[in-house]
Amino acid sequence: MVKVPGPFKTPPSLSLDSVTPADVPERPLAAPRTAGASKRSAVPAFEVMQITDEVAKRRAAGHDVVSLCAGEPSARPAPGTLQPAGYTGPLGTIPLREAIATHYLEWYGVSVDPATVAVTTGSSGAFQLVFLTAFDPGDKVALVSPGYPAYRNILTALGIEVIEIPTGPETRYQPTPELLEAAVSEHGQLAGLIVASPANPTGTMLGREELTALSDWCNKHGVRLISDEIYHGITFPEPGAPDPRGVSAIELSRESIVISSFSKYWGMTGWRLGWAILPKELVAPFESLASNFALSPPAPAQELAMRAFTPETYAERDAVVETFARARTLILDAAQDLNWGTSAPSDGAFYYYSELGPQLERFGDSSTYARALLEQADVAVVPGSDFDPVAGHRAVRLSYAAGEAAVTEALERIIAFQKA
Ligand SMILES: Cc1ncc(COP(=O)(O)O)c(C=O)c1O
């Protein structure tokens, strides 16, 4: 496999390499399988993780780095003790599947059959199995840019064609039936649509009306809607606003697939636990795949996750969300001093996505800006190119999951850096 530097330019000594499909030589069909990597694996590396790695290296070298890079809450539950644990069922333990179903009743007032809940190794594990279960190679699946890069990269690795729908502030960076109609006119029949609300990197949300319109459009056109709801609960609604946790696609149609996770609201990123809620007819094929690909989701994590649904845990996590809300306000209040361009509304999740506006005249693109900011001010932000291959070079994403103190310090440094 040929490795080439990714869009985030770096000296070779830091080895921030990534691979893009164009860089991997074609392997002739008749060539032995040992002649190189599969075409499926020719996807770019996830730049956030590379930068996270570099942040760790710079900290080890004595730099005082403030990282607004990774989407990982720092407030985590205490780890359990080390003990051997056996496999569970391929779709997870029954008590956990029941507890997840009850969570839907609590938050959305919707009744979910626990038999349709599949516990997975993070929502990432759910994506792989859901895409394999729902789509065949050559199928076309639509998603928006800017968007979470793993959707695009996993689909590509599985031989599924990605139809990118560019979005902007006019639709709050979300798809609409009109945009889908236009995508069908240009590319032909779609097999699926992936939405995320709140979205990464923009934080924007689909309200009940917008999600209903998409869900109805998908059902009318035989398109499988996959709704990534991993950031539900990390929302900043006005008091008394409807649907304070977010609207779940499962409230609107049983044909949709909901994917979620313990990683964000519960801050359990490293426990690798997520779930999918499946239409009834997809449960058995999903289970066949899950039993081969993962055998079972991690047992200790499932045991621990049973504590996620107590009133005490909800209260504790809601208190963490309040800290995100305060960090978000710090950034929104600093918008004028940052002197950047158009930003997304940041309705939820813990991301602020903004065009760099006037800063582009000085730095050219967001990768150069992010590199200079890290080297000169020790503040890590993510260039938008990870999320939007076309227009992302003009934007950056800040994660305010790091909390108020880190955001305050970072904002001071960014403003001073830009004035220098
Ligand atoms: C929108 C979105 N979906 C899914 C994931 C994957 O999370 P996990 O596999 O930890 O559940 C992330 C992680 O950042 C994300 O931002």
The ligand as an ORCA input file, in Angstrom:
! r2SCAN-3c Opt
* xyz 0 1
  C     -21.825     11.453     14.180
  C     -21.054     10.325     14.803
  N     -21.523      9.072     14.659
  C     -20.840      8.032     15.161
  C     -19.644      8.192     15.856
  C     -18.919      6.961     16.353
  O     -18.992      6.799     17.735
  P     -18.901      5.409     18.515
  O     -18.408      4.372     17.587
  O     -17.972      5.683     19.644
  O     -20.299      5.099     18.986
  C     -19.132      9.475     16.038
  C     -17.853      9.688     16.763
  O     -17.308     10.775     16.851
  C     -19.858     10.576     15.492
  O     -19.413     11.834     15.620
*
